[in-house]
Amino acid sequence: MSDGVAKGNNPTLWEKFLADLDEKLQLGLLDRLRRVHAYHFESDTLFLEAGSPDDETYLQKGSHFTQLCLLAQDSTGVTEVKFRSITEPKE
């Protein structure tokens, strides 16, 4: 089990994703994803709510985001990763 306290709808799949990142030595992404505030797998999309504005910026940055999408697709079968911004008010 990871040291993160993320809340989501599929902890088994989330832990598999984190374990796969660890196995592939994707430590930069792994560290940021362990701090994710919330995640949600819906159909073929992974929704993430980052743990901090800094983490959100890092994860959404061009090459990091591309890498995140490819690794999530390989590990979990999702085809898309989207962010629910922690800086925007919730509806």
C-alpha positions in Angstrom: 0.0 0.0 0.0 1.3 3.4 -0.8 1.8 6.2 1.8 -0.7 8.4 -0.1 -4.2 9.1 1.3 -5.9 9.7 -2.0 -9.6 9.0 -2.1 -11.1 7.3 -5.2 -13.4 4.8 -6.6 -11.0 2.0 -7.4 -8.1 1.6 -4.8 -7.0 -1.7 -6.3 -6.4 -0.2 -9.8 -4.9 3.0 -8.3 -2.4 0.9 -6.2 -1.5 -1.1 -9.4 -0.8 2.1 -11.2 1.4 3.4 -8.5 3.2 0.0 -8.2 3.8 0.0 -12.0 5.3 3.5 -11.8 7.6 2.4 -9.0 8.6 -0.7 -11.0 9.4 1.5 -14.0 11.4 3.9 -11.8 9.1 6.9 -12.7 9.9 8.4 -9.3 9.0 12.0 -10.2 5.5 11.1 -11.3 5.1 8.6 -8.5 6.0 11.1 -5.8 3.5 13.6 -7.2 0.8 11.0 -7.7 1.2 9.7 -4.1 0.1 13.1 -3.0 -3.0 13.3 -5.2 -6.0 14.5 -3.2 -8.5 12.4 -5.2 -8.8 10.2 -8.3 -11.7 8.7 -10.1 -11.7 6.1 -12.9 -14.7 6.6 -15.1 -15.2 4.6 -18.2 -11.9 5.1 -20.1 -10.9 8.3 -18.3 -8.8 8.9 -15.1 -9.7 12.1 -13.3 -7.1 13.5 -10.9 -7.2 16.2 -8.3 -3.6 17.1 -7.5 -2.4 17.5 -3.9 -1.1 21.0 -4.4 -0.9 23.7 -7.0 2.7 22.9 -7.6 1.9 19.2 -8.2 -0.9 20.2 -10.6 1.5 22.4 -12.6 4.1 19.7 -12.7 1.7 16.9 -13.8 0.1 19.1 -16.5 3.3 20.2 -18.0 3.8 19.0 -21.6 6.2 16.1 -21.4 5.2 15.1 -17.9 1.5 15.0 -18.9 2.3 13.0 -22.0 4.3 10.5 -20.0 1.5 10.3 -17.4 -1.0 9.6 -20.1 1.1 6.9 -21.7 1.9 5.2 -18.4 -1.7 5.3 -17.2 -2.9 3.9 -20.5 -0.4 1.0 -20.2 -1.1 0.3 -16.6 -4.8 0.8 -16.2 -6.3 0.8 -19.7 -7.6 4.4 -19.6 -7.3 6.4 -22.8 -7.5 9.8 -21.3 -6.3 11.7 -18.1 -8.1 14.8 -17.0 -7.6 17.1 -14.1 -10.1 18.6 -11.7 -8.3 21.8 -10.8 -7.8 22.4 -7.1 -7.5 26.2 -7.8 -10.9 26.5 -9.4 -14.1 26.6 -7.3 -16.1 23.4 -7.3 -19.6 23.4 -8.8 
